[in-house]
Each structure stands twice: as C-alpha cells, then as structure tokens.
Amino acid sequence: MPMAASEIEALIKAALPDARVTVEDLAGDGDHYAASVVSEAFRGKSRVQQHQIVFAALRGRMGGELHALALQTSAPEQGP
C-alpha cells in the first residue's frame, strides 16, 4: 500500500521536530517521492549521516510502503 506525502512528512517531523520538510509525489503513484529536509540536527554531519537520520525516521518503510525517495538534506543557513 502506498504512503501519503503527509505521512512521510509527519514521520520525519516526529523525529526532527525543528525540520522544514517538503515532500513531492514525483509520479503521482504514491511510491516515488522527492523530499527536502532542513534541520539543525544535520549540522556537522556528513550527507550519508543526514540521510541515515531521515531513513531511521521512516521506521523501515523504505523499500516496502515507500518504494523510492529522492532526498535532499541540509542544516539551516547561518546568519551573518
């Protein structure tokens, strides 16, 4: 059964409450999404570590309910 974009966003925000999350259904099928996640929790972490945090937030749904997720992660921009 496909996942809704709102469910993906809710799972990520539950794990990263400060995150700014946008999720887009790429194919309109509920299986192929792109997500952008900006969180202070990513500061100082490698891209791989950032993605691992997001995948952990999805609680094992990758590869099952969620077939594909193109992921962009970053820490918030710092002010001057």
Protein Blocks (a to p, Z undefined) as FASTA:
>chain_A
ZZdfklmmmmmmmmmmmbccddddfkonopaccdddddfklgopafklmmmmmmmmnnop
goilpmbacdddddddddZZ
